[in-house]
Amino acid sequence: MPQVRRGDDSSPFGRELRRLRTRRGLSLQKLAELVNYTRGYIGKVETGDKPPTSELARRCDQVLEAGGQLIALATSEGLPRLAQLPAAAATFVGRENQLSQLDRALSGDMPGAPWTVAIDGPPGVGKTALALRLAHQVKDRFPDGQLYVDLHGYSPDGQPSRPDVVLEEFLVALGTSATAIPSSTSQRAALYRSLLDGSRILLVLDNARDSRQIEHLLPGSAGCGVVVTSRMRLGGLPIRQDQRITLGPLSEPESILLLRTVIGNDRADEEPEATAGLARRCGHLPLALRIAAERVATHPHHSVDELADELGAEEERLDVLSTEDDSVAVRTVFSWSYRDLSGEAARMFRLIGLHRGPHLSVHAAAAMADVPVAHARRLLDRLVGVHLVQGLGGGRYRCHDLLRVYAAERALEEEPQESRNLAVQRVLHWYLQTCFAANHVLSPQRFDPPLEVCPFSLPTLTFASYEEALAWCEAEMPNLIAAPRLALEYGEDAIAWKIPVGSFNFVFLRKRWSPWISAHELGIAGARRLGDRFGEAWTLNNVAHGFRELRRFKDAKEHLAEALEIRKQINDQVGLAWTLTAIGFVDCDLNEFSAAADSLFEALRIRSEVERDHAGNPELMIANKQGQGIARASLGNALTELGRLDEALDELNRALEIFRDIADKHGEGYTLVKLGDLYARLRRPNDALANFEEALATRREIGDRWGEAETLHNRGRVLLDTGEAEAARESWHDALAIFDDLDDPRAEDVRALLASTPRTAG
């Protein structure tokens, strides 16, 4: 791909290659010898006179331990024209002094660092509006374009945007191929800084929670500009006092000017005192002022004085909604826009207040309101039009935190209990049905708990591909974690355990341990309150997987022991086989391989009985074969450790055959790694490495990042044994990046290997 050249006439790849080479103390000649290219060619690549080949990038990346960064830079198409800034508010007024101060700060001189300004203040005070007005005012100074992101620092669900996800979006926008984006946050940040090096880009980081959230998103060199907004005063930023602004309410003249901008000069001139009174009753808060002005503008036959008096009267009987400034009757101002809504739109707004997740899809909203999807979209767009809801694109919507609180209040006061219950039940059933459908696409072999016939007619989503199902699960993950708590609150105990269980395939693939455990613990509470022993055992078994992966083996054993006892009591043979298999996993982790083998042999015996007794149930037979494959692969691992290598090879080959027969890529990747380990034990390193390479391809194909890290970890050991220490270190570096990103305890194992394995000379 062509590399953009600017500044010093080199390319991003060339500059980063020179930096890494210099850091390692390598001359051009020495690097040329190590990568088997000519000195002259590498010199031209560094100066940007020649593009790097993919092979040169790969070799340099290995030698310089760049963690995939050089490979990604080589595949980048260079900087496209970036123009991500949202439009500035048409009704923006005032803030002249602050704009002037920030404008000067973004034209100053800070050698070696980007120009950075920070805007903080309470919600509704106009931080984003000021940031966007400033950004549009200065954007011509940054000819390479603008990047923008809303970091959702104070979302109601407590789930701010993750830096690694934001970096991925920025890297794609900067022209990096998605397949070349590194896995770890630190590697993504390094690549991001390399791409921005020498460019002049304006970056707007809106609604940051704290400095940690943005530290990886800051450019590393001068030339770029950064505008940060947050409710908190952010420490740790490389900026001076004059580069910080704390916003308060508008001045009275500014507030009146904003009202004039919306309602028109004629009405304001007719009632100047009423207009000033309205500004005062809004506390000069821009959010409240805009909503109040909209009401005045849409009621041309009412005087401003009447509307101001209305607000004054309501202040006497309504509490003040907290905005860190208790003088502002924001609730009352919200009520103005709310009362102007049609009955259906107002009802949709109320029901949104019952939703617990950070955002809401149009399908979920349609389920809550019991209306067709197209009609739900029209209602939501009506709410967007009056600023009660924000459209996020892709059929998703969110409320400002304060508006969500207000919507919940309206629902409590105006929706009958039965109506609230039905709305929540419908959306919970929609999440349940849809998460089962998506997870079935991710792993159609796995057996799900039975679903009762849904009592509602709900909008349906179909997933045409693995990628679509995976993308839906990724987007809905925060909502699926919030749903069990909502289900418990409304007495939907079966849904409280079935949603986390129905999300097993996605969560197991992505290894989100903390959400996994918290959601399943809520599910256990629901199953127990319901008296559903079957559901209790299933959730106990599932949550034990999370404990095991976090190496909380005592917790895992205790939960599995409970599940085992329940499944024996209720004669759940299929579940019993799964629990015995899980116990075998834990025993292998604890190096108790004889006990593990005993549990796995017993699981296989039960699987044989299930196959004999339920041959007429094709879905159960496929799930049972998958269970056999998992048990055999784990048994092969235990037998390998016990030195029973011929038996182990037989079990692993039988497992691989099963997984390929039922097209289970996850099981196939797992078994290929165990075969690689066994071939290493048999001193057949070429066979071992071949299995690892096949496992890597399989696990990357299905997006199994944890499995990819496990494969890289094990492959590194074989590479070291064959004398390829540098290749081993490279494999471990890649594994470490993923384990760190997943907050997996295996990261410490890999660090220990890297610390104990010296680099090769040169």
ROZA-12335 format. One line per 4 residues: their letters; for each residue x, y negated, z of C-alpha. Coordinates in steps of 0.25 Angstrom, whole numbers, plus 5000, padded with zeros to 4 digits. Example, Ala and Ser with C-alpha at 12.3 -4.5 7.8 and 13.67 -1.06 7.14 Angstrom:
! residues 2
as> 5049/5018/5031; 5055/5004/5029
END
This chain:
! residues 762
mpqv> 5000/5000/5000; 5005/4986/4998; 5010/4979/5010; 5007/4964/5012
rrgd> 5020/4955/5012; 5020/4942/5020; 5029/4934/5029; 5042/4940/5028
dssp> 5039/4947/5014; 5039/4960/5021; 5027/4969/5022; 5021/4974/5036
fgre> 5027/4987/5034; 5041/4981/5031; 5040/4972/5043; 5036/4984/5052
lrrl> 5047/4993/5046; 5058/4983/5048; 5053/4980/5063; 5052/4995/5066
rtrr> 5066/4998/5060; 5072/4987/5067; 5066/4991/5080; 5073/5005/5078
glsl> 5086/4999/5075; 5086/5005/5061; 5093/4999/5049; 5086/5000/5035
qkla> 5097/5010/5031; 5094/5019/5044; 5079/5018/5042; 5081/5022/5027
elvn> 5089/5034/5031; 5078/5038/5041; 5067/5037/5031; 5074/5042/5019
ytrg> 5072/5029/5011; 5082/5019/5005; 5086/5007/5013; 5083/4998/5002
yigk> 5068/5003/5000; 5066/5002/5015; 5071/4988/5015; 5062/4984/5004
vetg> 5050/4990/5012; 5054/4981/5024; 5054/4968/5016; 5041/4972/5009
dkpp> 5048/4973/4995; 5043/4988/4994; 5031/4994/5000; 5033/5006/5009
tsel> 5029/5020/5005; 5020/5028/5014; 5032/5038/5016; 5042/5027/5020
arrc> 5031/5022/5029; 5030/5036/5035; 5045/5038/5037; 5047/5024/5043
dqvl> 5036/5026/5052; 5042/5039/5057; 5056/5034/5059; 5052/5021/5065
eagg> 5041/5027/5074; 5031/5017/5069; 5019/5026/5073; 5012/5025/5059
qlia> 5013/5010/5059; 5022/5009/5046; 5014/5020/5039; 5001/5011/5042
lats> 5008/4998/5037; 5013/5005/5024; 4998/5009/5021; 4993/4995/5024
eglp> 4988/4988/5013; 4992/4975/5019; 4983/4964/5024; 4970/4962/5017
rlaq> 4963/4949/5018; 4957/4949/5032; 4945/4940/5035; 4938/4947/5047
lpaa> 4934/4934/5055; 4919/4933/5057; 4912/4920/5054; 4913/4909/5063
aatf> 4900/4905/5070; 4893/4895/5062; 4888/4888/5075; 4902/4886/5081
vgre> 4904/4873/5087; 4913/4866/5097; 4926/4872/5103; 4934/4862/5096
nqls> 4945/4861/5106; 4946/4876/5108; 4947/4878/5092; 4957/4867/5091
qldr> 4966/4874/5102; 4965/4888/5096; 4967/4882/5082; 4980/4876/5087
alsg> 4984/4889/5094; 4982/4897/5081; 4992/4888/5074; 5003/4887/5083
dmpg> 5016/4894/5083; 5019/4907/5092; 5031/4914/5086; 5030/4929/5086
apwt> 5015/4930/5091; 5002/4928/5084; 4994/4915/5087; 4983/4919/5097
vaid> 4972/4912/5104; 4962/4917/5114; 4948/4913/5117; 4941/4918/5130
gppg> 4928/4914/5137; 4914/4920/5141; 4904/4927/5132; 4896/4919/5123
vgkt> 4906/4907/5124; 4910/4907/5109; 4923/4914/5109; 4921/4922/5096
alal> 4915/4909/5089; 4927/4901/5093; 4937/4912/5089; 4930/4914/5075
rlah> 4929/4899/5073; 4944/4897/5076; 4948/4909/5067; 4941/4904/5055
qvkd> 4947/4890/5058; 4961/4896/5058; 4960/4908/5049; 4967/4901/5037
rfpd> 4980/4901/5045; 4980/4916/5045; 4980/4919/5030; 4980/4934/5031
gqly> 4966/4934/5037; 4959/4937/5050; 4955/4949/5059; 4944/4949/5069
vdlh> 4939/4959/5079; 4928/4958/5090; 4935/4966/5102; 4922/4968/5109
gysp> 4929/4965/5122; 4917/4964/5131; 4907/4974/5124; 4896/4979/5133
dgqp> 4901/4993/5133; 4915/4989/5137; 4921/4994/5124; 4930/4983/5118
srpd> 4936/4986/5104; 4948/4995/5105; 4961/4989/5100; 4965/5001/5092
vvle> 4951/5000/5085; 4953/4986/5082; 4967/4988/5077; 4962/4999/5067
eflv> 4952/4989/5062; 4963/4978/5060; 4972/4988/5053; 4962/4992/5043
algt> 4959/4977/5041; 4974/4975/5039; 4974/4985/5028; 4979/4997/5035
sata> 4974/5011/5030; 4966/5017/5041; 4974/5030/5040; 4986/5022/5043
ipss> 4982/5016/5056; 4989/5021/5068; 4982/5028/5079; 4987/5020/5092
tsqr> 4983/5006/5096; 4998/5002/5097; 5001/5008/5083; 4989/5001/5077
aaly> 4993/4988/5084; 5007/4989/5079; 5003/4991/5065; 4993/4980/5066
rsll> 5004/4970/5070; 5013/4975/5059; 5002/4972/5049; 4999/4958/5055
dgsr> 5014/4955/5056; 5017/4943/5046; 5003/4940/5043; 4994/4929/5047
illv> 4981/4935/5052; 4970/4929/5062; 4965/4939/5072; 4952/4937/5080
ldna> 4951/4946/5092; 4937/4943/5097; 4931/4947/5111; 4943/4954/5117
rdsr> 4942/4960/5131; 4956/4959/5135; 4971/4957/5130; 4973/4972/5130
qieh> 4962/4973/5119; 4969/4964/5110; 4984/4966/5112; 4985/4976/5101
llpg> 4977/4967/5092; 4987/4955/5092; 4996/4953/5081; 5011/4954/5084
sagc> 5017/4942/5077; 5015/4927/5073; 5006/4923/5062; 4993/4929/5066
gvvv> 4982/4922/5074; 4974/4929/5085; 4961/4924/5091; 4956/4932/5104
tsrm> 4943/4930/5111; 4939/4936/5124; 4930/4934/5136; 4943/4935/5145
rlgg> 4955/4927/5145; 4965/4936/5139; 4979/4937/5145; 4991/4943/5138
lpir> 4989/4936/5125; 5001/4929/5119; 4995/4915/5119; 4996/4902/5126
qdqr> 4986/4895/5135; 4982/4885/5123; 4979/4898/5115; 4968/4902/5124
itlg> 4954/4896/5125; 4943/4899/5136; 4929/4896/5130; 4918/4890/5139
plse> 4904/4885/5135; 4903/4874/5124; 4903/4860/5128; 4889/4853/5128
pesi> 4892/4846/5115; 4897/4859/5108; 4885/4866/5113; 4876/4856/5107
lllr> 4883/4856/5094; 4881/4871/5093; 4866/4870/5096; 4866/4859/5085
tvig> 4873/4868/5075; 4862/4878/5077; 4849/4870/5079; 4853/4859/5070
ndra> 4856/4844/5073; 4842/4839/5072; 4836/4848/5083; 4848/4845/5092
deep> 4846/4830/5089; 4831/4830/5092; 4834/4836/5106; 4848/4833/5110
eata> 4845/4835/5125; 4838/4848/5123; 4850/4853/5115; 4860/4849/5125
glar> 4851/4856/5136; 4851/4869/5128; 4866/4869/5127; 4867/4867/5142
rcgh> 4857/4878/5144; 4865/4887/5135; 4877/4884/5144; 4885/4880/5131
lpla> 4888/4894/5128; 4889/4896/5113; 4882/4910/5113; 4870/4904/5121
lria> 4870/4891/5113; 4870/4898/5099; 4858/4907/5103; 4850/4895/5109
aerv> 4853/4887/5097; 4848/4899/5088; 4835/4898/5096; 4833/4883/5094
athp> 4836/4885/5079; 4826/4896/5077; 4815/4888/5085; 4814/4875/5077
hhsv> 4800/4871/5083; 4805/4872/5097; 4813/4860/5103; 4827/4862/5108
dela> 4821/4857/5122; 4811/4868/5123; 4821/4879/5120; 4831/4872/5130
delg> 4820/4872/5141; 4817/4886/5138; 4831/4890/5141; 4831/4882/5153
aeee> 4818/4888/5158; 4823/4902/5156; 4836/4899/5163; 4828/4898/5176
rldv> 4822/4912/5175; 4833/4920/5168; 4847/4924/5174; 4859/4919/5167
lste> 4866/4930/5159; 4880/4930/5163; 4891/4925/5153; 4901/4922/5163
ddsv> 4894/4908/5163; 4882/4910/5171; 4877/4896/5167; 4872/4901/5153
avrt> 4858/4906/5151; 4863/4916/5140; 4851/4925/5143; 4841/4915/5140
vfsw> 4848/4910/5127; 4848/4925/5123; 4833/4925/5125; 4831/4915/5115
syrd> 4836/4923/5104; 4830/4935/5109; 4816/4929/5110; 4817/4925/5095
lsge> 4819/4940/5091; 4807/4948/5085; 4802/4959/5094; 4810/4970/5087
aarm> 4823/4962/5087; 4821/4958/5102; 4819/4973/5105; 4831/4977/5098
frli> 4839/4967/5105; 4833/4972/5119; 4837/4986/5115; 4851/4983/5112
glhr> 4852/4979/5126; 4850/4994/5130; 4861/4999/5122; 4874/5001/5130
gphl> 4885/5002/5119; 4893/4991/5113; 4886/4990/5100; 4874/4996/5093
svha> 4872/5002/5080; 4860/4999/5071; 4856/5013/5072; 4856/5013/5087
aaam> 4848/5001/5088; 4838/5007/5079; 4837/5019/5088; 4835/5010/5100
advp> 4824/5001/5094; 4818/5013/5086; 4818/5006/5073; 4824/5009/5059
vaha> 4839/5006/5057; 4836/4995/5047; 4826/4989/5056; 4836/4989/5068
rrll> 4847/4983/5059; 4837/4971/5056; 4834/4969/5071; 4849/4969/5074
drlv> 4852/4960/5063; 4841/4951/5069; 4848/4951/5082; 4861/4948/5076
gvhl> 4855/4936/5069; 4851/4930/5082; 4865/4933/5089; 4859/4943/5099
vqgl> 4867/4955/5092; 4880/4955/5085; 4881/4963/5072; 4894/4972/5072
gggr> 4893/4977/5058; 4891/4992/5054; 4877/4992/5060; 4882/4989/5074
yrch> 4878/4978/5083; 4882/4972/5097; 4876/4962/5107; 4885/4952/5114
dllr> 4886/4957/5129; 4877/4946/5134; 4866/4949/5124; 4867/4964/5127
vyaa> 4864/4960/5142; 4852/4951/5137; 4847/4962/5128; 4847/4972/5139
eral> 4839/4962/5148; 4829/4960/5138; 4827/4975/5136; 4825/4977/5151
eeep> 4815/4966/5152; 4807/4968/5139; 4809/4983/5135; 4800/4993/5142
qesr> 4808/5004/5149; 4802/5014/5140; 4807/5006/5128; 4821/5004/5133
nlav> 4821/5019/5136; 4817/5023/5122; 4827/5013/5116; 4838/5019/5124
qrvl> 4834/5033/5121; 4833/5031/5106; 4847/5025/5105; 4853/5036/5114
hwyl> 4847/5047/5106; 4852/5040/5093; 4866/5040/5099; 4865/5054/5103
qtcf> 4859/5059/5089; 4870/5051/5082; 4882/5055/5090; 4878/5069/5088
aanh> 4877/5067/5073; 4890/5060/5072; 4898/5070/5081; 4892/5082/5073
vlsp> 4899/5076/5061; 4912/5075/5068; 4911/5089/5072; 4900/5097/5067
qrfd> 4905/5110/5073; 4903/5106/5087; 4890/5110/5094; 4882/5098/5100
pple> 4872/5099/5112; 4857/5100/5107; 4850/5087/5105; 4835/5086/5109
vcpf> 4826/5081/5098; 4827/5066/5097; 4814/5060/5102; 4817/5048/5093
slpt> 4817/5045/5078; 4831/5038/5077; 4840/5032/5066; 4850/5042/5062
ltfa> 4865/5041/5057; 4871/5051/5048; 4886/5053/5047; 4891/5057/5033
syee> 4905/5059/5037; 4914/5062/5049; 4920/5048/5048; 4906/5042/5049
alaw> 4903/5050/5061; 4916/5047/5067; 4914/5032/5065; 4900/5032/5071
ceae> 4906/5039/5083; 4917/5029/5084; 4908/5017/5083; 4897/5023/5093
mpnl> 4907/5028/5103; 4904/5017/5113; 4889/5018/5112; 4890/5033/5113
iaap> 4898/5031/5126; 4888/5021/5131; 4876/5030/5127; 4877/5041/5139
rlal> 4876/5030/5149; 4864/5024/5143; 4858/5038/5142; 4860/5040/5157
eyge> 4854/5026/5160; 4841/5030/5152; 4840/5044/5157; 4844/5050/5144
daia> 4853/5061/5151; 4854/5071/5139; 4859/5060/5130; 4869/5055/5140
wkip> 4876/5069/5139; 4873/5072/5124; 4879/5059/5118; 4893/5061/5124
vgsf> 4892/5076/5121; 4887/5073/5107; 4899/5063/5105; 4909/5074/5108
nfvf> 4915/5076/5094; 4918/5061/5092; 4924/5059/5107; 4932/5072/5106
lrkr> 4938/5067/5093; 4941/5053/5097; 4945/5057/5112; 4938/5046/5119
wspw> 4940/5051/5133; 4935/5041/5142; 4922/5039/5134; 4921/5054/5133
isah> 4921/5056/5148; 4912/5044/5152; 4902/5048/5142; 4902/5063/5145
elgi> 4901/5059/5160; 4889/5052/5158; 4884/5064/5150; 4887/5073/5161
agar> 4878/5064/5170; 4867/5064/5160; 4867/5079/5159; 4867/5081/5174
rlgd> 4856/5071/5177; 4848/5079/5166; 4852/5092/5172; 4857/5097/5158
rfge> 4867/5107/5162; 4871/5110/5147; 4874/5095/5145; 4881/5094/5158
awtl> 4890/5105/5154; 4893/5100/5140; 4897/5086/5145; 4905/5092/5156
nnva> 4913/5100/5145; 4914/5088/5136; 4919/5078/5147; 4930/5088/5151
hgfr> 4936/5087/5137; 4938/5072/5140; 4944/5075/5154; 4953/5086/5147
elrr> 4959/5076/5137; 4962/5066/5147; 4969/5077/5155; 4959/5076/5167
fkda> 4960/5091/5167; 4953/5092/5181; 4941/5085/5177; 4940/5093/5164
kehl> 4941/5106/5171; 4930/5102/5181; 4921/5097/5170; 4923/5110/5162
aeal> 4921/5119/5175; 4907/5112/5177; 4904/5114/5162; 4908/5128/5162
eirk> 4899/5131/5175; 4887/5124/5169; 4889/5131/5155; 4889/5145/5162
qind> 4877/5142/5170; 4869/5138/5158; 4875/5149/5149; 4880/5139/5139
qvgl> 4889/5148/5131; 4893/5138/5121; 4896/5127/5131; 4904/5138/5140
awtl> 4913/5141/5128; 4916/5126/5126; 4919/5124/5141; 4928/5136/5141
taig> 4935/5130/5129; 4937/5117/5136; 4942/5123/5148; 4952/5130/5139
fvdc> 4957/5117/5134; 4959/5111/5148; 4967/5124/5152; 4976/5122/5140
dlne> 4978/5108/5144; 4982/5113/5158; 4991/5123/5152; 4982/5134/5158
fsaa> 4982/5142/5145; 4978/5156/5150; 4966/5150/5157; 4963/5142/5144
adsl> 4964/5154/5136; 4954/5162/5145; 4944/5150/5144; 4946/5150/5128
feal> 4944/5165/5127; 4932/5164/5135; 4926/5153/5126; 4929/5161/5114
rirs> 4922/5173/5120; 4909/5164/5122; 4910/5158/5108; 4910/5172/5103
ever> 4897/5175/5111; 4891/5162/5106; 4894/5166/5091; 4887/5179/5093
dhag> 4875/5174/5101; 4872/5161/5092; 4876/5166/5078; 4863/5160/5073
npel> 4866/5146/5077; 4876/5140/5066; 4879/5127/5073; 4882/5134/5086
mian> 4891/5144/5078; 4899/5133/5072; 4901/5126/5086; 4905/5139/5092
kqgq> 4915/5141/5081; 4921/5128/5084; 4921/5132/5099; 4928/5144/5095
giar> 4938/5137/5087; 4941/5127/5098; 4943/5138/5108; 4952/5146/5099
aslg> 4961/5134/5096; 4962/5131/5111; 4964/5146/5114; 4975/5146/5104
nalt> 4982/5134/5111; 4981/5142/5124; 4987/5155/5118; 4998/5147/5112
elgr> 5002/5142/5126; 5001/5156/5131; 5011/5161/5121; 5000/5170/5114
ldea> 5004/5163/5101; 4998/5174/5091; 4985/5173/5098; 4985/5158/5098
ldel> 4988/5158/5083; 4976/5167/5081; 4967/5158/5089; 4971/5145/5083
nral> 4970/5151/5069; 4956/5156/5072; 4952/5142/5078; 4957/5135/5065
eifr> 4949/5144/5056; 4937/5141/5064; 4939/5126/5064; 4941/5126/5049
diad> 4929/5135/5047; 4920/5125/5054; 4927/5113/5049; 4931/5108/5063
khge> 4943/5098/5060; 4944/5095/5075; 4946/5109/5079; 4955/5112/5067
gytl> 4965/5100/5071; 4965/5105/5085; 4968/5120/5081; 4979/5115/5071
vklg> 4986/5108/5082; 4986/5121/5091; 4991/5129/5079; 5002/5119/5077
dlya> 5006/5121/5092; 5006/5136/5090; 5015/5136/5078; 5024/5127/5086
rlrr> 5025/5137/5097; 5027/5148/5086; 5039/5140/5081; 5032/5137/5067
pnda> 5034/5122/5067; 5030/5120/5052; 5017/5127/5055; 5015/5119/5067
lanf> 5017/5106/5060; 5008/5110/5048; 4997/5112/5058; 4999/5099/5065
eeal> 4999/5092/5052; 4986/5099/5048; 4980/5095/5062; 4984/5081/5060
atrr> 4977/5080/5047; 4964/5086/5052; 4964/5078/5065; 4966/5065/5058
eigd> 4955/5069/5048; 4945/5069/5059; 4950/5057/5067; 4955/5066/5078
rwge> 4965/5056/5084; 4968/5064/5097; 4970/5077/5089; 4979/5069/5080
aetl> 4987/5065/5092; 4987/5079/5097; 4993/5084/5084; 5004/5074/5083
hnrg> 5008/5077/5098; 5009/5092/5095; 5016/5090/5081; 5026/5081/5088
rvll> 5031/5093/5097; 5033/5102/5085; 5040/5091/5077; 5050/5089/5089
dtge> 5052/5104/5090; 5056/5104/5075; 5066/5093/5077; 5058/5082/5072
aeaa> 5058/5073/5084; 5055/5060/5076; 5043/5066/5069; 5039/5071/5083
resw> 5039/5058/5089; 5031/5052/5078; 5021/5062/5080; 5020/5059/5095
hdal> 5020/5044/5093; 5007/5046/5084; 5001/5055/5094; 5004/5046/5106
aifd> 4998/5034/5098; 4985/5042/5097; 4985/5048/5111; 4988/5034/5117
dldd> 4976/5028/5109; 4967/5039/5114; 4972/5037/5128; 4975/5052/5129
prae> 4984/5057/5140; 4992/5065/5129; 4999/5052/5126; 5008/5054/5138
dvra> 5012/5068/5133; 5016/5062/5119; 5024/5050/5126; 5032/5060/5134
llas> 5036/5068/5121; 5040/5055/5115; 5048/5051/5127; 5055/5064/5127
tprt> 5058/5065/5112; 5070/5056/5108; 5069/5049/5094; 5079/5055/5084
ag> 5092/5047/5081; 5092/5035/5072
END
